[in-house]
Amino acid sequence: MESLLESYRLKGRYKQVQLINNWERIMGKPIAVRTTDLYVHKNILFVTVSSAPLKNELNFSKHKIIEMFEREMGQGIIDDIVIR
């Protein structure tokens, strides 16, 4: 499976989809419940949350969140995060 993903250059996209599917496990239930939209475009993770205080907290923690994703999914999946 791994070699097939690499040969079709889909490995990065596959990891991004895994990241979205594991959002609740990585970030926790309280954050996942308040997340209304989540997608990746050009290695930028776009997150829409329904809580202004949570949005502020996530904006301050972008670097830490990216490190968590890299630990779980590997390097180079996400370069930046945009929280709306």
N, C-alpha and C positions, 0 to 999 in steps of 0.2 A: 504494500500500500504506500509506504513511504517513498519508494523509488518511482512509483507511478505518479504521485503528486509532484515530485521533483521534475520528472521528465516533461510533464505538462505545465510546469511553472505555476502550480496551484497551491503549493505548500503554504505560502504566506497568507493567502486568502482563506485556506482551511483553518489555519491557526486563529485568524481574526474571527471566524464564525464560532470556533470553540470558545474564544474569549467571551463573546456575546452570550453564548449558551451557559457559560459558567459564571456570569456576572453575579448572580445571587450568592453562589458559594464563595467567591473571592471577596466580594464587598460586604456581604452580610444581608440578612433579611430586612432590617430597618431601612437600609439604603435602597435595596431592590424594590421594596414596596412603593417607595416614592419616586422611582424612576419610571417615566412615562414613555421615553423613546431612547433608543440606543442603536447606533450604527457606526460603521467604519468606512471612511472614504479617504483614499490616498494616505494611509497609515495615520490618520487622525481620528481619534475616537470622539464621536459627538454624543453627549449625554444630555437629555432633557429631564429635569427633576421638577416636582410639583411643590417643593418647599424652598422658600428663599433662604432661610438659615442654612439648610443643607447645601444649597448651591454655593453659598459663601464659603462654607467649610471645605467643600470639595475643591473649589478654586484654590484655596490655600494649600491643599494637599496633593496637587497634581503630580509633583515629582515622586512623592511616596507611592501614589497609586500606580504610576508607570513602573516603579521598581517592583511592586507586588505582581503586576502582570508579567514582567520579565522573569521573575522567579518561577511563576506558574507555567508560562507558555513559551519562554525563550526570548532571546534578544531580537530586536528589530521589528516586532509585531506592531507596536504603537510608538509613534514619535512624539505626539502631543495629544492633549485632551482639551476639548471645548465643552464647557458646561453652560447649558442654557436653562 
